[in-house]
Amino acid sequence: MKKSKRSARFIKDISVHTPFVEMLALLIVLWLIFAAGLYLFEANVSGSAIHSYGDALYWGVAAFSTAGIADAPISGAAHILGGIWIVIGSTLFFGTIVATVTAYFMRPLQRPHRQIIDTIEYNLEQLTELDIEELDLLKDTVDALILHVEGIKRKQSI
């Protein structure tokens, strides 16, 4: 249960606080457009390995992911379009990964209060392992924290 809750929070954090969803949507839209263009340029070229829109979609993934391409486009226009797609697609794909990881790990540094709350939530899950003396110490600490927070609130409301 705890693991699924953390996984759900991780997915929510990634989708809400990083550019992952927007970048992925842009990548998919551009992939569909470039694949359509490649198919239009290669559809009637003899000797071309791209005979369907599905072939063009596959070529687009293989091209930007550096997985390798068995059959390159034949027409000059398809070569240019394919080259542009390789640059844009790979930049978006790998850029999305780097931007997401960076934004995710930099977020606590930008919002230290969220880090404090996350630490408290994590530690609350560990309460069952504390003995009576540790629980009493925790109660005293929490009471002091409440007094401190109330003092901060009073100062802010003045």
C-alpha positions as CSV (number, residue, x, y, z in Angstrom):
1,M,0.0,0.0,0.0
2,K,2.8,2.5,1.0
3,K,4.7,1.7,-2.2
4,S,1.7,2.3,-4.5
5,K,1.0,5.6,-2.7
6,R,4.6,6.7,-3.2
7,S,4.5,5.6,-6.8
8,A,1.3,7.6,-7.4
9,R,2.8,10.6,-5.7
10,F,6.0,10.3,-7.8
11,I,3.9,10.1,-11.1
12,K,1.9,13.1,-10.0
13,D,5.0,15.1,-9.2
14,I,6.5,14.2,-12.5
15,S,3.4,15.1,-14.5
16,V,2.6,18.3,-12.5
17,H,6.0,19.8,-11.7
18,T,8.1,18.9,-14.7
19,P,7.8,19.5,-18.4
20,F,7.4,15.8,-19.1
21,V,3.8,15.7,-20.3
22,E,4.0,18.8,-22.5
23,M,7.3,17.7,-24.1
24,L,6.0,14.2,-24.6
25,A,2.8,15.5,-26.3
26,L,4.9,17.8,-28.5
27,L,7.2,14.9,-29.5
28,I,4.2,12.7,-30.4
29,V,2.5,15.4,-32.5
30,L,5.7,16.2,-34.4
31,W,6.4,12.5,-34.9
32,L,3.0,12.0,-36.5
33,I,3.5,15.1,-38.7
34,F,7.0,14.2,-39.8
35,A,6.0,10.6,-40.4
36,A,3.1,11.8,-42.6
37,G,5.5,14.0,-44.6
38,L,8.0,11.2,-45.0
39,Y,5.3,8.9,-46.2
40,L,4.0,11.5,-48.7
41,F,7.5,11.9,-50.1
42,E,8.4,8.2,-50.2
43,A,5.0,6.6,-51.1
44,N,5.5,6.6,-54.9
45,V,9.3,6.3,-55.0
46,S,10.5,3.0,-56.4
47,G,12.8,1.0,-54.2
48,S,11.6,2.8,-51.1
49,A,11.2,0.7,-47.9
50,I,8.4,3.0,-46.7
51,H,5.2,1.7,-48.2
52,S,2.7,2.8,-45.5
53,Y,2.2,5.4,-42.8
54,G,3.1,2.7,-40.3
55,D,6.4,2.2,-42.0
56,A,7.0,5.9,-41.7
57,L,6.1,5.9,-38.1
58,Y,8.5,3.1,-37.4
59,W,11.3,4.8,-39.3
60,G,10.6,8.0,-37.3
61,V,11.1,6.2,-34.0
62,A,14.2,4.3,-35.2
63,A,15.7,7.5,-36.5
64,F,15.5,9.8,-33.5
65,S,16.1,7.1,-30.9
66,T,19.5,6.2,-32.6
67,A,18.3,2.6,-32.8
68,G,19.5,2.5,-36.4
69,I,17.7,2.6,-39.6
70,A,17.7,-0.4,-42.0
71,D,16.5,1.5,-45.0
72,A,17.0,5.2,-45.4
73,P,14.6,7.3,-47.4
74,I,15.4,7.5,-51.1
75,S,14.0,10.9,-52.3
76,G,15.9,14.1,-51.7
77,A,13.0,15.8,-50.0
78,A,12.6,12.8,-47.7
79,H,16.3,12.9,-46.8
80,I,16.0,16.6,-45.8
81,L,12.7,16.0,-43.9
82,G,14.2,12.9,-42.2
83,G,17.4,14.8,-41.2
84,I,15.3,17.6,-39.7
85,W,13.2,15.0,-37.8
86,I,16.3,13.2,-36.5
87,V,17.7,16.5,-35.0
88,I,14.4,17.7,-33.6
89,G,13.1,14.3,-32.5
90,S,16.3,13.3,-30.7
91,T,16.7,16.8,-29.1
92,L,13.1,16.6,-27.8
93,F,13.4,13.0,-26.7
94,F,16.6,13.3,-24.8
95,G,16.0,16.9,-23.8
96,T,12.7,15.8,-22.2
97,I,14.5,13.1,-20.2
98,V,17.2,15.5,-19.0
99,A,14.7,18.3,-18.2
100,T,12.4,16.0,-16.3
101,V,15.1,14.5,-14.2
102,T,16.7,17.9,-13.5
103,A,13.3,19.6,-12.6
104,Y,12.3,16.7,-10.4
105,F,15.5,16.7,-8.3
106,M,15.8,20.5,-8.2
107,R,12.3,21.0,-7.0
108,P,13.0,20.3,-3.3
109,L,15.7,22.9,-3.4
110,Q,13.3,25.4,-4.8
111,R,10.6,24.6,-2.3
112,P,12.3,23.7,1.0
113,H,9.0,23.8,2.9
114,R,7.7,20.9,0.8
115,Q,10.9,19.0,1.6
116,I,10.1,19.5,5.3
117,I,6.6,18.3,4.9
118,D,7.7,15.2,2.9
119,T,10.2,14.4,5.7
120,I,7.6,14.7,8.4
121,E,5.2,12.5,6.4
122,Y,7.9,9.9,6.0
123,N,8.8,10.0,9.6
124,L,5.1,9.7,10.7
125,E,5.1,6.3,8.9
126,Q,7.9,5.2,11.2
127,L,6.0,6.0,14.5
128,T,5.1,2.4,15.2
129,E,8.8,1.6,15.7
130,L,9.3,4.1,18.5
131,D,9.4,3.2,22.2
132,I,7.6,5.1,25.0
133,E,10.5,7.4,25.8
134,E,11.0,8.3,22.1
135,L,7.2,9.0,21.8
136,D,7.3,11.3,24.8
137,L,10.3,13.2,23.3
138,L,8.4,13.4,20.0
139,K,5.3,14.8,21.8
140,D,7.4,17.5,23.5
141,T,9.0,18.4,20.1
142,V,5.7,18.6,18.4
143,D,4.3,20.8,21.2
144,A,7.3,23.1,20.8
145,L,6.8,23.1,17.0
146,I,3.1,24.0,17.4
147,L,4.0,26.9,19.7
148,H,6.6,28.1,17.2
149,V,4.2,27.9,14.2
150,E,1.5,29.8,16.2
151,G,4.1,32.5,16.9
152,I,5.0,32.8,13.2
153,K,1.4,33.0,12.3
154,R,0.8,35.8,14.9
155,K,3.8,37.8,13.5
156,Q,2.5,37.4,9.9
157,S,-1.0,38.5,10.8
158,I,0.2,41.8,12.4
